[in-house]
Amino acid sequence: MNNKKVYFGLTADILHHGHINLIEKARKYGTIIIGLLTDEAVANHKKLPILNYEQRKKIIENIKGVSKVVPQNDWQYSINIKKYKPDFMIHGDDWTQGPQLNLRKNAIKALKKCGGKLIELPYTKGISSTALISSQASLGTTPENRLKKLKRSLIVKPLLRFIETHSPISAIIAENIQLQTKNELKYFDGFWSSSLTDSTKMGKPDIEALDISERLNNINNIFEVTTKPLIMDIDTGGKIEHLKLNVKSMERLGISAIIMEDKTGLKKNSLLGKGTVQTQEDIKIFCDKIEAANTNKINKEFMLIARIESLILKKGMKDAMNRAINYIESGADGIMIHSRKNNPKEVFEFSKKFRSTFKSMPLICVPTTYNKVREKDLIRNGFNIVIYANHLFRAAYPAMFKTAYSILKHGRSKEIDNSLISIKEILDLIPGTK
């Protein structure tokens, strides 16, 4: 019996015959230890895996030749190499260049220290997990699977990045755009359905005038062409009798979470500033709303996040914290703290007090006015979700205005043409157009 230890790192979100081929070849060298990448490791370098760690582990454990499955908590193989000291490490021959080159160098260095050897085997041609996952994504998802993604993502990532999408085309951008850095793959984890941008898009004021069915119809159109989770801004939630019904509709559609603000009377945008009269809801009445919403939801994955306006309305930190405690005790699944200051000082003060009481409860911020704050600082201060609440719509309006003005000014469209997406790109943008 060969007592040599063989280390083999896998994501195994989608297991295919290429993986099996590599495992069969690896068996010749000794006893196989599979380093299975954790959900956290995968989410930071690819996207949230379709199957969670335990599901993937159960599959791998039942493959012939695999003697042990251990968690690989980092994209770097070197950490587990130092821990398990394998005689051999098996890897495909596709990492000799590109972003994985650094991983390879560190693995070789770690193997050298423990007397191990790297064996690179050719990948099976014509098969790719990434391509298979992309192909599956193009088929869409179910409401239930989409709804569950938010809670799963909160478990595996320190900070989720959500961006406003007011239309299917803006959601397609948010769904697909990504940036590969040296250390991670950056992308948007989901969408924000903003009452401000939805109302403005329809030429209506942001005063809860837009019918909820119209907003849900827009979200349904977004869901037809995307797979990521969505958080919906529901303003004050309206009448409690209506909220009970609306929660069921939102949940059934596949919305992952709703954010409800603790104001009353005619709803006005929180960023309007001085001269606008706004009234905060009585704590007891707002808690009743939270309890009513929770009573009428079916799926435990569906989240209700309470938005606290105390800092906006200058009620003070004590009032904000008191409301947070009461809202969570009434069943809120998270807290959004709002501010219109141009720096994050007061939201960081709140987060410090909040985290001293609630260690793991989701905390959300919307840094529209304090936009100099960096995501790393939000993580350090205990925030779980950052929402870029209106930026795609704000980008679209000046672009459209500039185009219309240029055509009027020049009596033709040539001068603005270089600023526009080409007709060819338009035709290539949506599958099935050609």
N, C-alpha and C positions, 0 to 999 in steps of 0.2 A: 504493500500500500504506500502511495506517495504522500508523505507527511508535509510536503512543502505547502506554504500558505500563499494563496493567490488572491490579490485584491482587485476588484472590478467595480468601478463607480457607475451608477445608473440613475436616470430620472424615472424611466419606465412608466410615464404617464399613459403612453400608448405602446404596448409591447408588440413587436412585430418579428418576423422571421430573421431579420438582421441581428437582433439581440440574441436570439436563440443560437444562431450560427457562431457568434462570438463566445457565448457561454460554453458551447460544445468544444470549441477550440481551446478555451481556457482550462477545461477539465484535464487536459493532457499534462498540464504543468503542476497540478496539485489540488488541494482542497480549496474550494472557492468561498471567499467572503465577499458578499455584495455590499458595497457602501451605497445605500439608497438615499438620495438627496431628500431632505425634509421639505415640507411645504414652504417653509420660510426661505430656504435656499433657492428653490425653484422660482418662487414669486419675485425674488429680487433680481433674478437674472433672465427669466423668461416671462411667463405670466402664471397666474394662479393655475395649478394643475387641475385637470378635470377630476381625477381621482385623488382622495386624500392619502396621507402617508400610510395609514393602517391598511387601507384598501390595496394600495400598491405593494405593500410589504407581504400581505397574504398571498398575492399572486406569485411574487418572486420566490417565496419560501417553498412553493410547490413545484418549482422547476427542477427537473432532474439535474443533479450535480451541484446544486447550491446547498452548502452546509450551514451557512449562517448569513443573516441579514442584519446589518448595523446601520444606524443613522449617520449620514454625512451632513453635518449641519452647516457646512460652508462650501462654496463652489470650489475652493482650494482642496485638492486631494492630499496635499502635504500634511494637513492636520491629522487625518486618519492614518496616514502612512507612519507617522511618528508614533501613533498610539498602538497600532496593531502589528507594525514591523513585518510586513509581508516579504516573502522571498521573491515574489514576482508581482508586478502590477500590469494588468492588461488594459489596453486602450485602443480605440480605433485609430487609424492613421490619418485622421482628418484634422489634427490639432498642431501640425508642424508650422502653421502660419495663421495669421488672423488673431482675433481676440483671445483665443485659448492658448496662445504661445507662452504667455506668462505662467499659466497653470502648469504647462508641460515642464518648463524650466524648474519651477518650485518642486514639482513631483520628483524629477530626476535628482535634484539636490537632496531631498528627504530620503529617497531610496538609497542613495550613495552612503548616507550616514548610518543606515541600518543594514547595509550589505545586500540590499535588494536590487532587482533589475527590472527595467521597463521593457515590456514586449508590446510592440505595436502591430496590430493585425488589420488587414484591409477590411473596410466596411463593405457590406453587401450593396452592390450597385442597384440604383433605381428605387431605393426606399429611404424615407426620411420621416422621423417622428414629427419634426417641425412642419413638414409639408402635409402630413396626415392631419395634424391638429388644425392647421390653417384651412384645409379642405372641409373638415368637420364644422369649423366656425362659419364657413360660407353657407352652410345649411340652416343656420340659426339655432335657436334654443327654445326650451319650453318656459312658460311663465314661472313654474315652480323652481326650475333650476336657476333661472335668472335671479329670482327673489332670494335664494339661499346664498348667493355669491357674496353679498355684503358681509354677513356675519363670518363666513369663512375667511374672507380677506382681512377682516379686523383681527383675527387670531394670528395670521401669519406675517403681517406687515406692520412696521411701527407707525407708518403714516400713509393713509389712503388719499389719493389725489383725484378730486371730482371737478368737472368743468361744466358750465352751463351749455345746454344744447336746446335751441329753440325750434329746431326743424330736423327732419331726417338727414339732410345733407350735412348740417353742422355736427350731428351725432356720428355720421360716417367718418368725418375728420377725427373726432375725438376717439372713436373706436380703433382707428388704424394707425394714428401717428405715434411714433416712438423714437427714442434717442438712445443709442448705444454709447455709453461712456466706458471708461477703462474698468470701472468696478461694478457697474450694474446696467440693466436695461430700464430706462425711464419711460413711463407711459401713464395715461390716465386710467384710473381704476373703475371709473364710472361716470354717470351723467347727473347733472343737476337740472331739474325742471323748475325754472324760476317764474314766479307769478309776475314779477316786474317785466321780464323780457317777453313772456307770453302775452301779457296785456298790451305792451307797447307794439309788438308785432301786429296785433289786431287793431291798432289805433285807438285803444281804450286806456283810460287812466288806471294806475295801479291802486285800486280801491276795492278789490274783490268783486269788480263788476263783471269779469269774464266768467261765463258759466262753466262749472266744473266739468260738465260733459264735453265741452269743447277742448278743454285742456287734456282730458283723458284721451280724447280722439287723437290729438297731436302726439301724445306719448305712445299710443298704439301704433301710429305711423312710424315713429322712431324705433319701436321694438321690432317692427317688420324687417328692418335692415341692419340690426345690431344684436349683440349678445351680452353686453356689459350691464351691471346693475344700475338702477336709477333711484335717486332720492328726490322726492317731490316736496316743494314748498307749498304748503296749504294755507298760508297766512294765519288767520286766527282759528281756522277750522270751521267757522260759521256757527250756525245753531247746532246745539248738541244732538237734536233729532236728525238733522241732516248729516252730521258727522258720522253717526252710527251706520247710516246707509252707504256713505261715501267710502268709508274704510273697507267695506266688503268689495266695492268696485275696484278700488286701488289694489287691494290684495289679489283679487282674481286676475287682474291684468298682468301682475308680476312685478309691481313696484316693490322695491326692497325696504324703503323707509319713507316716512313722512316727517316733516319738521313743522311744528305748530308753534306760533308765537303767542306770548301771554299779554296781548293787548285787547282792548275792547272798544266798542263804538265804531265809527267809520274808520276803517283801516287806512292809514297813510304810510308811505315808505319811511322807514326808520332813518334814512340818511338825509331827509329833507332839512333837518336842522332847526334853528331858531325860527319862531313865528308860526310853527305848525303845532297845534294842540293834539297831543296823543295821550291816551289814558291806558294805564296798565290794569289788567284784569285782576279781580280779587283772587287771592291764592286758592281759596276753597272752591270757587267756581271753576277755575282752570284745572284743578285736581279732579273735579267731577268729570270734566271733558276727557282728561287722560284715561280715567277709569272706564268711561263709556266706550272710548275707542278700543281699549284693550279687551273689554267684554265682548265686543262684536267682531274681533278678528278671529280667524280660524288657525292660521299658520303661525307657529311660535317664532319662525324666522323673520316675520314681518315686524319692523321696528317703528316705534314712535319716539321721536326726539323732541324734547321740549326746548324751545328757544326763549331765552331770558333777556328781557329788554331793560332790566334795572339800570345798567350802566348807560345805555342810550338816554334814558329818561332821568338820569342823575339821582336815582334812588339810593345809590351807594352799594358798597361791596357786601355789607351785612345783609341787605335785602336780597341781593343776588344769590348769596349763599343759602339763605333761608329758603328761598324759592327752589333752588336746586335740590335741597334735602327733601322738601315736601313733594316736589314733582317725581323724584325717584321713588319715594315711599308710595306714591300713588300708581306707580307702574311704568314711568317713563324709562325707555331703554337707553337713553343717552341725553346729554345736555349740549345745546349750542349756546355759547355766550357771544353776544353781539356788542360792537363798539363802533363809534364813528370818529374816534381819535385818530390822529395821523401817525401814531406809534403804538406798539403793542404792550406798553407798560401795564395798563389796567387789565387787559385780558390775561397777561402773565401773572399778575397778582391774584386774579381770580383762580387761574389754573393751579397755582401753588396751594391755595386754601382748599380747592376742590380735591386735589390729589391727596391731601392730608387726611381726608375723610373717605374718598372713593378711589381706591387704588387702580381698579380695572374698568370702571364704567366709561363707555365711549364719550369723548369730549371733542366737540366740533367747533371750528372757527371759520369765519368768512373775512379774510383780510383785504377787503376792498379799499378801505381808507388807509390802513397801515400796511401798504403794499411793499414796503422795503424789507419787511421781515422775510427771512429765508426759511425754507422747509426744515432744515436741520435744527433751527432754533425752536420751531414749533414742536418737533420731536422731543427736544431737550426739556421743553416745558410741559410735556404730558398730553399734547393733543394727538388725536387718533385720525381725524379726517380734516382736510383743508378743502374748502369749496371756493373755486374761482367762479363767482356767482353770475357774471354778466358779460364776460370779456369777449366771447365770440360774437354776440349781438353788437356790442360796442365797436368791434372791429369792422363788422359788415356795413353799418350805417355810413361812416365816413368814406368807405370805399365806393359805395353806391352814389353818394352825394357828389364825390369828386368826378366820377364817370359822367353823371348827368350834366354837371356844370361844364365839363370839358366839351361835350357834344354841343351844348348851347353856344359856347364861346367860339368854337372853330367851325361850326356848321357841318361837321363830319366826325367820324369816330377814330380816325387814324392816330391822332395824338395820344389817345388813352390806350391804344391797343396793346402796347407792351406791358401795361399794368394788369391785363386781364388774363384769365385762363384761356388757352386756345380752344377753338372749336374741336380739334382733335382730342384734346384732354377731356373735354366735356363728353364726347362720344365714347371715350375709353373709361370714364369714371364709373359708370353704372353697368354691371354685367347684364347682358341681354339687349343693350341698346343697338348694337350692330346686328 
